[in-house]
Amino acid sequence: MADGARPELERRLDARIASVRAALRALPAWDTDPMALVFAASAEFHRERQAQAPEARPTSTAFLARAENLLAAMEIALSVRATAGPRPTWASMISHAAELTAMGAVRKVAQLADLEHDFLTYWNEAPAAETRDFWDEVARRNLPYRRRDLLAEILRRGRITNRAHYEHAKDEIVAAHQLGRITDAEADRLGAMIDAYEAREPRRRTGTS
């Protein structure tokens, strides 16, 4: 992307930050989330660092475009949750990401990748019924994010390794089978993995082997 595109990217990023802030203000009581205090402390730390040694926001066009895409996806999430009831931790996380980006505390692509991972974890792992509107709008806007196929990942691994993946598999197995996303044999294998995970869980809770 040519350097001549930089002023427009900076303008779009600033507009996106303002839009996200406005969407957050419209949500009810999201700052009651216990994590809000952690995010607020982090933001204050970065403000103090900026006050002592100011740094401008990175001007790489690749960085600016990636940051704007992430904030656009966060804006979609806020609009989706506004119609279904906000979840405070998402709002706290999004507010934190927007403020760090605005003040220039997010300076590397690796930092953006961490924010992307944290934000997209829910949207990849929750049941399709809860996330369909989000992914449909992401696709409509041609944002560079695609939902991971967690059922395929679980089948390749041959084992369910955590609670989030267990809940995803249990919620999705019937619909995925009916829609032809998984075969009869894959449904049987996935069912066996769900049973195996459920058998392991009581031992985890009691500490027995």
Rosetta blueprint (number, residue, H / E / L):
1 M L
2 A L
3 D H
4 G H
5 A H
6 R H
7 P H
8 E H
9 L H
10 E H
11 R H
12 R H
13 L H
14 D H
15 A H
16 R H
17 I H
18 A H
19 S H
20 V H
21 R H
22 A H
23 A H
24 L H
25 R H
26 A H
27 L L
28 P L
29 A L
30 W H
31 D H
32 T H
33 D L
34 P L
35 M H
36 A H
37 L H
38 V H
39 F H
40 A H
41 A H
42 S H
43 A H
44 E H
45 F H
46 H H
47 R H
48 E H
49 R H
50 Q H
51 A H
52 Q H
53 A L
54 P L
55 E L
56 A L
57 R L
58 P L
59 T L
60 S L
61 T H
62 A H
63 F H
64 L H
65 A H
66 R H
67 A H
68 E H
69 N H
70 L H
71 L H
72 A H
73 A H
74 M H
75 E H
76 I H
77 A H
78 L H
79 S H
80 V H
81 R H
82 A H
83 T H
84 A H
85 G L
86 P L
87 R L
88 P H
89 T H
90 W H
91 A H
92 S H
93 M H
94 I H
95 S H
96 H H
97 A H
98 A H
99 E H
100 L H
101 T H
102 A H
103 M H
104 G L
105 A L
106 V L
107 R L
108 K L
109 V H
110 A H
111 Q H
112 L H
113 A H
114 D H
115 L H
116 E H
117 H H
118 D H
119 F H
120 L H
121 T H
122 Y H
123 W H
124 N H
125 E H
126 A L
127 P L
128 A H
129 A H
130 E H
131 T H
132 R H
133 D H
134 F H
135 W H
136 D H
137 E H
138 V H
139 A H
140 R H
141 R L
142 N L
143 L L
144 P L
145 Y L
146 R L
147 R L
148 R L
149 D L
150 L H
151 L H
152 A H
153 E H
154 I H
155 L H
156 R H
157 R H
158 G L
159 R L
160 I L
161 T L
162 N L
163 R H
164 A H
165 H H
166 Y H
167 E H
168 H H
169 A H
170 K H
171 D H
172 E H
173 I H
174 V H
175 A H
176 A H
177 H H
178 Q H
179 L L
180 G L
181 R L
182 I L
183 T L
184 D H
185 A H
186 E H
187 A H
188 D H
189 R H
190 L H
191 G H
192 A H
193 M H
194 I H
195 D H
196 A H
197 Y H
198 E H
199 A H
200 R H
201 E H
202 P H
203 R H
204 R H
205 R H
206 T H
207 G L
208 T L
209 S L
